Structure formats: structure tokens, C-alpha cells
């Protein structure tokens, strides 16, 4: 019995240490502002969790943990990208931990599973990663600091026909953001006189890209447009090159997930010249981003920040500014009101939170993979300013 109690105590201590928290006396609880950060820390989307956690911790290190007279406490939970687990963890955080804000949400199904709970408990849900357009419509308490797939897909469909790409096969992961990417790329490419000759969808979990890529090789389109979630881009790139599709004259284009900054250096020279559209690159030339990248790499043993990191970093900024405005008074509704309409400079460029849709409005960049100082980077060559989510501009 004594041994069991000791093990429980050790486990509890390990959790406290792993989340960087100190035990808070009951009398001080009223002075604590809790952020429940639910992320995929293990499993297929683990890189997303690693990037967002690192960015959240960096923001707190740079800005302190006392805001509006409250001590900010970050409680990190691993949902392994399983929506049932996400929902259970969110419920525990709201009911037992009494968090003031829920945040994270590595994939769309996780965000959708949590949205009803955010509504019921009137807890702001800051989505730092998941990118299906409709997420913000699932609850009036959702605020997004990442991006949407329609936002970044349309720019590429405008660029492609002007650059000799008329016939395209699309290859997307078969869930919300992939379907968004397929739909909006197809619509805009068709509008611009191009043609999607085939639309392929691969399973989200344990995907095998080989048979799909062979089908594309046989079809010989001008280009293959790809969306896969963060962490899966390297596998697509590897198999694309192994099949000699580049040598067969098929260009690889896609949203920025494909040439993820977190994995890009490991992709090798085969990635050179790949054109993508996205809202963030570690090579973004602003002074603020240079400082962000330097600080992030220094704090994380040289790890390069990717678009997930910037979603987490800016998500913390939105929460901190809302807390400053409300000083912790007024509950979830007051916090939500203070999040809407925020305008600020991000490492990605100027952004704002649309007060009506609660979605982020931001610049979208066209980028090409180039070697800079011996490393591969997504180098921006064009920009579309102040892009709203096309899924909500009907």
C-alpha cells in the first residue's frame, strides 16, 4: 500500500515537472490564470505538439508569468491526436482544473470534439494548429491563430496557370483540411483556366503514399498539388523523388505543410525548387522573425520553428493581451471579447483577429525551396496581403 502511494506521488511530481509547473496553494488559486494546452505530444502528429509547446514556453519566458495581476499557469496534456481523448482531457481541465482558457488542438477532429464543451462552459478555445475552415463556426468561443487551408490553397491556384501549370492532380489527406485544400484549389484553378484531372485522397492515419504516387506518375500531369498534415511532408517528398516523378517533368506544388521548416533540411536537394504557398516561413525576412527564430533555436537545441510554432506563439500573445485587458475579471465572455479584433505584428507579418469570424487574417506568401548559407529554406518570392478565409467570404 505504502509503495502504491509512493508511486502515485512520484507520478504526480513527474507531471508537475514535465509541465514546468509549481504546486499552487489553495489560497492562491484565485490569483492563478490557467491555460489548458492540449496537444499531440506523441503519435503521428507529435512534431506539432513539440513545436507549439516550445513556442508557448518561449513566449512565457520572454513575457513573464504575471499578467494583469494574475500568475499564468500552463497545463499541458497529450491527446495523441485522438478526438475522444481530447474531449475527455478538455472536460477534466474545465471541471477539475477550472482552466480559464483551452488551447492547442493539433488536428481538426480534436478541435471539433472540444468545441461543444467550450460553448457549454463559456471557455475561450484558442486553436493554434487545426486548419479546417469550419472550426470557428463550431463554437462562438473558438478563436484561431493558425490559418485555414482555403487561405493558403487559393494563392497557389492563381500562381500555377501563369507558370505553365495547367493540368494538375491533387493529393490530400482525407479529412477536413485536406478536403478544404482540394475544393478551394480546384475551384480557383478551374476559374483560372486550369484543370484538376484527378482528385486523390489518402487516409489520415498510417498513410501509404506509394500507390497514389504511382497513379500520378502514370497520369503525367503538369504538377501534383499536395496537402498533408505537419510531419508527413518528408514521406511524400521521399516517395515522389524515389519514383523519379521530378525527372518525368511532374512538378511538386502544395501548401507549406509539404516543405515543413521542421523537416526541410532532411529532405535533401530533391526539394530544391518546390513551390508552396503558406502564411509563415522561418526565412521570413522581418527583424521580428529573425529574433523569433534565433530565440526559438537557442531555447530548443537548434530546432527550427515552423508554422505550428508561430500559431502557438501568437496564440499565447492573444491570450496574454486579453488577460491584460480584462485583468482576469468577467470570465470567458470578457476574455473572448478582448481577443476579438486584436491587431499585432507577428513573426509571420502583420495579422489581426477578425471580430466577426474570430479567424486570423494574414499575408500569404509564395515560396520556393532554396539553399541559403548551406541550409534549405522556403524563400518567399511573392505575397498576397491581408487574406481572409475564403471559406467565410461568401
Secondary structure, 3 states (H helix, E strand, C coil): CHHHHHHHHHHHHHHHHHCCCCCCCHHHHHHEEEEEEEECCCCCCHHHHHHHHHHHHHHHHHHCCEECCEEEEEEEEECCCCHHHHHHHHHHHHHCCCCCEEEECCCHHHHHHHHHHHHHHCCEEEECCCCCHHHHHCCCCEEECCCCHHHHHHHHHHHHHHCCCCEEEEEEECCHHHHHHHHHHHHHHHHCCCEEEEEEEECCCCCCCHHHHHHHHHHCCCEEEEECCCCCHHHHHHHHHHCCCCCCCCEEEEECCCCCCCCHHHHCHHHCCCEEEECCCCCCCCHHHHHHHHHHHHHCCCCCCCHHHHHHHHHHHHHHHHHHHHCCCCHHHHHHHHHCCCEEEECCEEEEECCCCCCEEEEEEEEEEEEECCEEEEEEEEEEEEECCHHHCC
